[in-house]
Amino acid sequence: MTGPALALIVRSGLDLNGPGLLAIGLFRAFREQGIPCAMILGEASDGALRSLYGQGATEGDLLFLEQLSHGFSPIDLLRPSVAARIAAFLSVFTDSFHGGKSVCDDGPAFSGRGTAVLGLNHRSALLMWAFHRLGFFRFHGDHFRNLASFRFFSLAVGKGGEYLFPLFPIPISAVSPSQAAWIRQRGGRVDAVIGNGIINSSEIAPLIRERQRLRKSLRREMGWGENAFVACCLSSHFPVKGTMRIPEVAAGCPGLHIIAAGSGPLSNQVNGRADELGLGSRYRMIPATEQRLEILAGADIFLHLPHDETFCIAVTEAMALGVVPVVSPVGALPGMIQPGVNGYLTEGNPIDSAVKRISGLMTHEGRNRLKQMAHAASSMAVNRFRDSYTIFRYLQAMGFYS
């Protein structure tokens, strides 16, 4: 079978976090593969929108539904008026890309193609499936005559949606065997196990070539010495992310410099702990930024010590850039990292283990070993998590490719 005539990404909130970066990366990847892409969103941050527009999106590619945001009940979504807005949006979208022909027609122009609907959480996927099953699209023009041409797929189904699993009618993709087991234990079905990689080689390659310049630039901007050993942390400051552990690691590794990009309810506590430990200028916290790849490329290691994790796109980006990860063995991370080859997984007490591993890498011998590990990390990430391969696997699981 051929690929879809349209990819539709549905997400309740778009921010510069893991699911938001996934949505933006998938939008870019579909477009680069010649597949038109639209998005339905509940809300989006200014930074995420700037990043999305930087990938070529226009306002006409996006539909904002306030009922999709977390402040509303799912019942608010199941209204004909909401379906009418979606139908009108897709009609205009398909007109502009296909000369007035519907991507959902089963006529000669689009036989077997249809629309791939990717819900980036259970709420989003269930919304679109409900409209499909209830026939809400039937009453909004000829563009939606062949409802069977909608194919639904749910990505990034995490904690909070398990109550839906026993009745969930939509194919689900898990990002790791451990997440697949977690879903099945709660009565859900898993149709595929696919890592959410969105590595864009054309974006990564120039940064790898510029790493020396970016290293110097980052250290100069932070006021650190040219040979400072730098760990980068890209994470929101929520309890599950373990960011309170990061200052403790810095305290245990004299000479280690930390740049932490992110925000969240624990930001003040993390900063306060860094002050209590007397880290001074060795610890710098900045907001989540669209320049995350440039910052990553300037670091020596990527430090991430969550209590729990699903996938972590930032780890794959760091590895692609040759930045060696030191991370907790949770979620999909053990499947990415070969300890001592392309990174390290903590053992036992995560703080003590991270201190031990990082201290070893900060020695002269360790820095030489770090170069070898960086090459292995980059090769694995670019080959395994490139965006074109990820969307191929999604569409294959949806039946577009055999």
C-alpha positions as a printed Julia matrix, in Angstrom:
402×3 Matrix{Float64}:
   0.0    0.0    0.0
   1.03   3.61  -0.45
   1.52   6.17   2.3
  -1.28   8.38   3.6
  -2.48  11.43   1.73
  -2.56  13.33   5.02
  -1.03  12.9    8.47
  -3.03  14.45  11.3
  -1.31  14.89  14.67
  -3.58  15.46  17.67
  -2.15  16.69  20.97
  -3.75  18.39  23.98
  -0.77  20.6   24.84
   2.34  21.56  22.89
   5.44  22.61  24.79
   9.19  22.15  24.51
   9.02  18.91  26.47
   9.25  15.3   25.27
   5.76  14.89  23.72
   5.88  18.42  22.32
   9.25  17.82  20.69
   7.89  14.55  19.3
   4.92  16.34  17.74
   7.13  19.04  16.2
   9.63  16.47  14.96
   6.93  14.3   13.4
   5.43  17.33  11.67
   8.81  18.11  10.12
   9.49  14.48   9.21
   6.14  13.95   7.48
   6.63  17.11   5.43
  10.15  16.05   4.43
   8.75  12.71   3.27
   6.29  14.56   1.03
   3.27  13.75   3.24
   1.08  16.79   4.06
   0.62  17.22   7.8
  -1.86  19.1    9.97
  -2.18  19.45  13.74
  -5.1   19.77  16.15
  -4.04  21.21  19.51
  -5.59  22.2   22.79
  -2.94  24.8   23.58
   0.7   25.61  22.8
   3.5   27.64  24.36
   5.1   30.52  22.47
   8.4   28.64  22.26
   6.75  25.53  20.82
   4.89  27.59  18.23
   8.09  29.38  17.18
   9.77  26.02  16.78
   6.83  24.64  14.81
   6.71  27.67  12.51
  10.45  27.26  12.08
   9.72  23.83  10.6
   7.53  25.41   7.93
   4.13  25.29   9.62
   1.63  28.07   9.01
  -1.44  29.13  10.97
  -3.56  27.33   8.39
  -1.93  24.02   9.32
  -3.11  24.26  12.94
  -6.51  24.02  14.59
  -6.81  25.02  18.25
  -9.64  23.43  20.22
  -9.9   24.71  23.78
 -12.01  21.65  24.61
  -8.91  19.52  24.0
  -6.93  21.24  26.75
  -6.73  19.7   30.2
  -9.14  22.17  31.76
 -12.11  20.53  30.04
 -13.94  17.27  30.54
 -13.76  14.65  27.76
 -17.55  15.05  27.49
 -16.98  18.61  26.26
 -15.18  17.17  23.26
 -18.03  14.94  22.13
 -20.19  17.66  20.7
 -21.27  18.0   17.07
 -20.05  21.61  17.1
 -16.49  20.44  17.83
 -16.69  17.82  15.09
 -17.95  20.5   12.71
 -14.88  22.64  13.41
 -12.57  19.67  12.79
 -14.38  18.78   9.58
 -14.24  22.36   8.3
 -10.53  22.57   9.15
  -9.67  19.35   7.34
 -11.8   20.3    4.35
  -9.88  23.54   3.86
  -6.6   21.76   4.45
  -7.25  19.02   1.93
  -8.58  21.52  -0.61
  -5.38  23.54  -0.44
  -3.11  20.53  -0.79
  -5.11  18.4   -3.19
  -6.89  20.74  -5.56
 -10.31  20.2   -4.04
 -10.1   16.41  -3.9
 -10.73  14.81  -0.55
  -7.96  12.83   1.1
 -10.71  10.61   2.46
 -12.29   9.76  -0.87
 -11.81   6.23  -2.09
 -11.67   7.39  -5.7
  -8.86   6.77  -8.18
  -6.75   9.73  -7.04
  -6.4    8.56  -3.45
  -7.32   4.89  -3.54
  -6.15   3.16  -0.39
  -4.41   6.24   1.01
  -6.64   8.03   3.47
  -5.66   9.91   6.61
  -3.24   8.75   9.31
  -4.4   10.1   12.67
  -1.72  10.03  15.38
  -2.94  10.88  18.86
  -0.06  11.95  21.08
  -1.9   10.93  24.21
  -4.89   8.73  24.98
  -7.26  11.7   25.25
  -6.37  12.96  21.77
  -6.63   9.6   20.06
  -9.89   8.75  21.77
 -11.39  12.07  20.66
 -10.79  11.39  16.99
 -11.91   7.78  17.23
 -15.14   8.82  18.94
 -16.0   11.25  16.15
 -15.24   8.54  13.63
 -17.39   5.89  15.32
 -20.26   8.2   16.16
 -20.39   9.36  12.56
 -20.06  13.03  13.46
 -18.1   13.64  10.27
 -20.89  12.24   8.08
 -22.86  15.44   8.28
 -20.14  17.82   7.18
 -19.74  17.49   3.45
 -18.45  15.1    0.85
 -14.91  15.26   2.15
 -15.67  12.58   4.72
 -17.75  10.08   2.78
 -15.38   7.19   3.28
 -14.83   7.09   7.02
 -12.95   3.82   6.76
 -10.04   5.75   5.29
  -9.27   7.23   8.73
  -6.66   5.12  10.5
  -5.96   5.8   14.14
  -2.85   5.26  16.19
  -2.14   6.25  19.78
   1.38   7.26  20.77
   2.81   8.31  24.13
   0.07   6.67  26.18
   1.3    7.08  29.72
   0.11   7.05  33.28
  -3.29   8.61  33.73
  -4.86   6.84  30.79
  -4.82   3.3   32.12
  -8.5    3.44  33.05
  -9.22   3.4   29.31
  -7.09   0.39  28.42
  -9.64  -2.43  28.78
 -12.01  -0.64  26.39
  -9.48   1.29  24.3
 -10.38   0.61  20.66
  -7.36   2.26  19.04
  -4.04   0.63  18.16
  -1.42   1.59  20.75
   2.32   1.92  20.28
   4.58   1.41  23.28
   8.07   2.92  23.26
   9.77   0.0   25.0
   9.13  -3.6   26.06
   8.77  -2.44  29.67
   6.05   0.06  28.72
   4.32  -2.6   26.61
   4.27  -4.91  29.64
   2.9   -2.08  31.81
   0.03  -1.46  29.35
  -0.81  -5.16  29.02
  -0.82  -5.65  32.78
  -3.59  -3.05  32.92
  -5.75  -4.7   30.32
  -4.56  -2.8   27.27
  -3.39  -4.11  23.94
  -0.12  -3.15  22.31
   0.07  -3.27  18.53
   3.68  -2.15  18.14
   6.8   -1.28  20.12
   8.42   1.74  18.47
  10.88   4.19  19.99
   9.85   7.81  19.56
  13.03   8.84  17.76
  12.98  12.11  15.81
  16.66  12.5   14.92
  17.1   14.61  11.8
  20.51  13.85  10.3
  20.62  17.06   8.27
  20.05  19.04  11.48
  22.49  17.02  13.59
  25.43  16.81  11.17
  26.29  20.56  11.13
  26.17  20.68  14.92
  28.59  17.76  15.17
  30.98  19.58  12.83
  30.63  22.71  14.96
  31.03  21.01  18.34
  34.38  22.58  19.18
  33.05  26.06  18.48
  29.84  25.34  20.42
  31.85  23.97  23.36
  33.9   27.15  23.58
  30.85  29.36  23.11
  28.88  27.64  25.89
  31.73  27.87  28.38
  32.43  31.5   27.52
  28.73  32.4   27.84
  28.47  30.67  31.23
  31.71  32.22  32.48
  33.45  28.85  32.81
  36.99  27.91  31.87
  37.73  26.55  28.41
  38.45  23.06  29.77
  35.49  22.92  32.15
  33.79  19.51  32.24
  30.1   20.17  31.53
  27.0   18.08  32.13
  23.77  19.14  30.44
  20.34  18.34  31.9
  17.24  18.92  29.77
  14.2   18.15  31.87
  11.09  19.69  33.35
  11.29  20.16  37.11
   8.66  17.71  38.34
   9.25  15.23  41.17
   9.27  12.2   38.86
  12.1   13.7   36.79
  14.55  13.53  39.68
  16.01  16.99  39.1
  16.53  17.44  42.87
  19.29  14.84  42.49
  21.32  16.94  40.05
  22.79  19.46  42.54
  23.78  16.53  44.78
  25.77  15.02  41.92
  27.49  18.35  41.26
  28.41  18.59  44.95
  29.96  15.13  44.8
  32.02  15.96  41.71
  34.25  18.99  42.36
  34.98  20.61  39.03
  31.76  19.42  37.37
  29.72  22.22  35.8
  25.98  21.82  35.25
  23.67  23.57  32.81
  20.04  22.65  33.46
  17.45  23.75  30.91
  13.84  23.38  31.97
  11.14  24.68  34.26
   8.43  23.34  36.54
   7.06  23.4   40.09
  10.37  22.32  41.65
  12.54  24.94  39.92
  12.91  27.11  43.02
  13.63  24.11  45.23
  16.31  22.82  42.88
  17.94  26.24  42.7
  17.69  26.59  46.46
  19.41  23.25  47.0
  22.2   24.28  44.62
  22.69  27.43  46.72
  22.7   25.44  49.97
  25.42  23.19  48.58
  27.51  26.21  47.6
  27.69  25.3   43.93
  27.84  28.94  42.88
  28.52  29.49  39.2
  29.09  25.76  38.63
  25.31  25.28  38.49
  23.26  27.27  35.98
  19.53  26.86  35.41
  17.93  28.34  32.29
  14.37  28.04  30.89
  13.52  25.42  28.28
  14.87  26.77  25.02
  14.6   26.24  21.29
  18.43  26.23  21.22
  18.57  22.98  23.19
  20.58  21.17  20.49
  23.26  23.87  20.44
  23.5   23.69  24.24
  23.64  19.89  24.16
  26.39  19.94  21.56
  28.52  22.07  23.86
  28.36  19.6   26.77
  30.56  16.61  27.6
  27.85  14.41  29.1
  24.08  14.28  29.43
  22.86  13.75  32.99
  19.33  12.49  33.62
  18.33  10.75  36.87
  14.53  10.37  36.84
  12.58   8.17  39.23
  10.52   7.04  36.24
  10.59   7.71  32.52
   8.79   6.65  29.37
  11.24   7.3   26.56
  13.21  10.61  26.8
  13.79  12.16  23.39
  16.51  14.38  24.87
  18.7   11.32  25.51
  18.53  10.28  21.85
  19.34  13.84  20.75
  22.31  14.0   23.12
  23.64  10.66  21.92
  23.22  11.64  18.26
  25.39  14.69  18.97
  28.05  12.53  20.61
  27.17  13.62  24.16
  27.52  10.58  26.41
  24.55   9.88  28.73
  24.72   9.05  32.42
  21.13   8.12  33.27
  18.86   6.09  35.53
  17.9    2.59  34.28
  14.19   3.34  33.84
  11.7    3.23  30.97
  13.23   2.79  27.53
  16.71   3.93  28.63
  18.21   0.47  29.33
  17.38  -0.51  25.75
  19.37   2.42  24.36
  22.52   2.27  26.43
  25.3   -0.3   26.55
  27.1    0.52  29.79
  30.7    1.48  29.17
  30.2    1.48  25.39
  27.89   4.4   24.58
  26.94   5.64  28.06
  26.29   4.59  31.64
  23.26   3.43  33.61
  23.36   4.15  37.33
  23.42   1.24  39.76
  22.12   1.21  43.32
  22.0    4.74  44.72
  21.66   6.89  41.59
  23.49   9.9   43.05
  26.49   7.91  44.3
  26.63   5.89  41.09
  26.49   9.0   38.89
  29.23  10.66  40.96
  31.44   7.6   40.54
  30.93   7.38  36.77
  31.33  11.1   36.12
  34.41  11.39  38.33
  36.0    8.61  36.28
  35.21  10.4   33.02
  36.71  13.67  34.28
  40.22  12.17  34.5
  42.69  12.35  31.62
  42.14   8.67  30.84
  38.39   9.11  31.22
  38.27  11.97  28.72
  40.01   9.78  26.15
  37.5    7.01  26.82
  34.71   9.57  26.5
  35.7   10.27  22.89
  35.29   6.61  21.96
  31.95   6.39  23.76
  30.76   9.57  22.04
  31.32   8.02  18.61
  29.45   4.85  19.6
  26.56   6.87  21.04
  26.2    8.99  17.91
  26.28   6.01  15.54
  23.61   4.15  17.5
  21.24   7.11  17.86
  21.45   8.33  14.26
  20.92   4.84  12.85
  18.19   3.69  15.23
  16.2    6.84  15.96
  16.21   8.83  12.72
  12.85  10.45  12.09
  12.2    8.95   8.65
  12.55   5.44  10.06
  10.25   6.26  12.98
   7.39   7.52  10.83
   7.84   4.57   8.46
   7.35   2.21  11.39
   4.29   4.14  12.61
   2.68   4.04   9.17
   3.64   0.4    8.71
   1.9   -0.45  11.98
  -1.18   1.41  10.72
  -1.24  -0.68   7.54
  -0.07   1.92   5.04
   3.07  -0.05   4.19
   3.41  -3.8    4.07
